[in-house]
Amino acid sequence: MVKRKNEESVEEAEVERVIEPKKKNKTWLIVTLSVVFVVSLIGLNVLFFWDDISSFVGDKIDNLNKDKIELTYTKTSDNKINGVYVTDVSEVVENAMPSIVAITSKTLISSGYFGFNYFNNERYQEGAGSGIIISESDNDIMILTNNHVVEGASELSVQFINEKSFDARIIGTSERKDVAVIAVSKKSLDADTLKNIKIATMGDSTELKVGNGIIAIGNALGYGQSVTTGVVSAIDREVTIDDYTNKMIQIDAAINGGNSGGALLNSNGEVVGINSAKYSSSATSTNASIEGMGFAIPISDVSKLITSLMNGEEDTSPTIGIEGYIITEDESEGRNMPRGFYISKIVPGSGADKSDLEIGNIITKINGDKVEAFSDIQSVLANLNKGDTVTLTVSYVLGREYKEKDVKVTLS
């Protein structure tokens, strides 16, 4: 039966194909005409909307091309890369570098051994720093640096931009302001060195604003001149070093050993500061993450002093003639002492030595103004001259309590 059914199915199928050939041809004609009609209709629509279609496709092609252009980094004349400003200080640095020098100091160190015999073992300790060529006289090239770069040095040498080194000597120093002027004799310089060096252009540090771009150049770690950049982080930041407090420019440009005495430049390549110090910490310190806190001496604050030192004059800034430290509010409460400046030493021959001041006195006021920081004293002295008189209010111990008195001191 299966076979029969199959046979019947086959026969029926074949029959249908045989008896309906004319019917299929008619259907094919109808289908063909329908396709032609549809295609024609589409063609008319394409022609009608061709401008819109071409515009759409064109936009897509343009967008594709724009994407490719944006991925191509094309530098323009205004220092932009794809609309973003880039920092390029090479021209400023190239112009300023001939004014910067590397300074090497040698300090004599003596050590001895006491036993059956005494051995005196002398050796030199080398230090590295930087300097700025600021002027010249008939005989010398004048170079500005930090006092701590040259302090105690028995030998000094200066390396200029052409990597040639020459002996130098100290002209004048100010420990209080941490500045020094050294000189290299012109007679010792060869023609090539004289041709390649130049005097730095001084700027006005009082015009600096927080956020201004700056450039630091110096002999970092004694490896030779290097450049770091950053911004002015703060103005008039009080920094205390070796019992002296000065107002400095805080910057985030990297300052490392050997950078001391180097130039801090503004965007015009003018010297606006002398790189001097940085905050640092040990790995075990609670402040081990300190970064980007460098400090520079504002050039305008020491311009008169520099001129005096270049001319062989002593630091004429008035001083009281005392050393000591500030008793803070916490120390005042914890030690039951008045807040102020504790006098631990009086300089012989100074105005303080000729007054009624004594070691152990605590200066609580100067000319009627409270003393709670080093800067409180220095801000008053900054407006005075040698020979002027100041009135110090001091606390002194009498029995088991502190008493106050006024002491007049002539500045020296």
PEQUI-V801841 format. One record per pair of residues at least 4 apart in sequence whose C-alpha atoms are under 7 Angstrom apart, sorted by the first residue. I is the first residue (numbers start at 1). J is the second residue. If there is no record, write none. Layout:
I	J
I	J
This chain:
1	5
2	6
3	7
4	8
5	9
6	10
7	11
8	12
9	13
10	14
11	15
12	16
13	17
14	18
15	19
16	20
17	21
20	24
21	25
22	26
23	27
24	28
25	29
26	30
27	31
28	32
29	33
30	34
31	35
32	36
33	37
34	38
35	39
36	40
37	41
38	42
39	43
40	44
41	45
42	46
43	47
44	48
45	49
46	50
49	53
50	54
51	55
52	56
53	57
54	58
55	59
56	60
57	61
58	62
59	63
60	64
61	65
62	66
63	67
64	68
65	69
66	70
67	71
68	72
70	82
73	81
73	82
74	81
74	82
75	79
75	80
75	81
76	80
76	81
79	85
79	86
80	84
80	85
80	86
81	85
89	93
90	94
91	95
92	96
92	268
92	269
93	97
96	200
96	269
98	161
98	196
98	197
98	198
99	132
99	133
99	197
99	198
99	199
99	200
100	131
100	132
100	133
101	130
101	131
101	132
101	158
101	159
101	160
101	161
102	129
102	130
102	131
102	158
102	159
102	160
102	219
102	224
103	128
103	129
103	130
103	131
103	157
103	158
103	159
104	126
104	127
104	128
104	129
104	156
104	157
104	158
105	126
105	127
105	128
105	150
105	153
105	155
105	156
105	157
106	124
106	125
106	126
106	127
106	153
106	154
106	155
106	156
107	124
107	125
107	126
107	152
107	153
107	154
107	155
108	122
108	123
108	124
108	125
108	154
109	122
109	123
109	124
109	125
110	120
110	121
110	122
110	123
111	120
111	121
111	122
112	118
112	119
112	120
112	121
113	118
113	119
114	118
128	222
128	258
129	149
129	219
129	258
129	259
129	260
129	261
130	145
130	218
130	219
130	258
130	259
130	260
130	261
130	262
131	143
131	144
131	145
131	261
131	262
132	143
132	144
132	145
132	200
132	262
132	263
133	142
133	143
133	144
133	199
133	200
134	142
134	143
134	144
134	199
134	200
135	141
135	142
135	199
136	140
136	141
136	142
137	141
139	185
139	186
140	183
140	184
140	185
140	186
141	183
141	184
141	185
141	186
142	181
142	182
142	183
142	184
143	181
143	182
143	183
144	180
144	181
144	182
145	179
145	180
145	181
145	261
145	262
146	178
146	179
146	180
146	260
146	261
146	276
147	151
147	173
147	174
147	175
147	178
147	179
147	180
148	178
149	260
156	167
156	168
156	169
157	165
157	166
157	167
157	168
158	165
158	166
158	167
158	168
159	163
159	164
159	165
159	166
160	164
160	165
161	197
162	193
167	184
168	182
168	183
168	184
169	182
169	183
169	184
170	181
170	182
170	183
171	181
171	182
171	183
171	309
171	310
171	312
172	180
172	181
172	309
172	310
172	312
172	314
173	179
173	180
173	181
173	309
174	178
174	179
174	180
174	315
175	179
176	244
181	309
181	310
189	193
189	194
190	194
191	195
192	196
193	197
201	270
201	271
202	270
202	271
202	272
203	270
203	271
203	272
204	272
204	300
205	272
205	273
205	298
205	299
205	300
206	300
208	212
209	232
210	232
210	233
210	234
210	235
211	231
211	232
211	233
212	231
212	232
213	230
213	231
213	232
213	266
213	267
214	229
214	230
214	231
214	232
214	264
214	265
214	266
214	267
215	228
215	229
215	230
215	264
215	265
215	266
216	227
216	228
216	229
216	253
216	263
216	264
216	265
217	225
217	226
217	227
217	228
217	262
217	263
217	264
218	225
218	226
218	227
218	258
218	259
218	262
218	263
219	223
219	224
219	225
219	226
219	258
219	259
220	224
220	225
220	226
220	256
220	257
220	258
220	259
221	256
221	257
221	258
222	258
228	253
228	254
229	253
230	251
230	252
230	253
231	251
231	252
231	253
232	250
232	251
232	252
233	250
233	251
233	252
234	249
234	250
234	251
235	248
235	249
235	250
236	247
236	248
236	249
237	247
237	248
237	249
237	250
238	245
238	246
238	247
238	248
239	245
239	246
239	247
239	248
240	244
240	245
240	246
241	245
243	325
245	374
245	375
248	295
248	296
248	297
248	298
249	295
249	296
249	297
249	298
250	293
250	294
250	295
250	296
251	293
251	294
251	295
252	292
252	293
252	294
253	292
253	294
254	292
254	294
255	259
255	278
255	294
259	275
260	275
260	276
260	277
261	274
261	275
261	276
262	274
262	275
263	271
263	273
263	274
263	275
264	271
264	272
264	273
264	274
264	275
265	269
265	270
265	271
265	272
265	273
266	270
266	271
266	272
272	298
272	299
273	296
273	297
273	298
273	299
274	296
274	297
274	298
274	299
275	295
275	296
275	297
276	295
276	296
276	297
277	294
277	295
277	296
278	293
278	294
278	295
279	290
279	293
279	294
280	290
281	285
281	287
281	288
281	290
282	288
283	288
284	288
299	303
302	306
303	307
304	308
305	309
305	315
306	310
307	311
308	312
308	313
308	314
309	313
309	314
309	315
316	386
317	385
317	386
318	381
318	384
318	385
318	386
318	411
318	412
319	411
319	412
320	351
320	352
320	411
320	412
321	346
321	347
321	350
321	351
321	352
322	343
322	345
322	346
322	347
322	352
323	343
323	344
323	345
323	346
324	341
324	342
324	343
324	344
324	345
325	341
325	342
326	340
326	341
326	342
326	373
326	374
327	331
327	332
327	339
327	340
327	341
327	342
328	332
328	339
329	333
329	339
330	334
331	335
332	336
332	337
332	338
332	339
333	337
339	364
339	372
340	362
340	363
340	364
340	371
340	372
341	362
341	363
341	364
341	371
342	360
342	361
342	362
342	363
343	359
343	360
343	361
343	362
344	359
344	360
345	359
346	352
346	353
346	359
347	353
348	353
349	353
350	354
350	412
351	355
351	409
351	410
351	411
351	412
352	357
352	409
355	408
355	409
356	407
357	361
357	407
361	394
361	395
361	396
362	394
362	395
362	396
363	371
363	392
363	393
363	394
363	395
364	370
364	371
364	393
364	394
364	395
365	369
365	370
365	371
365	392
365	393
366	370
366	371
366	377
366	390
366	391
366	392
366	393
367	390
367	391
367	392
371	376
371	377
372	376
374	378
375	379
376	380
377	381
378	382
384	388
386	411
386	412
387	410
387	411
387	412
388	410
388	411
389	408
389	409
389	410
389	411
390	408
390	409
390	410
391	406
391	407
391	408
391	409
392	406
392	407
392	408
393	404
393	405
393	406
393	407
394	404
394	405
394	406
395	402
395	403
395	404
395	405
396	402
396	403
396	404
397	401
397	402
397	403
398	402
398	403
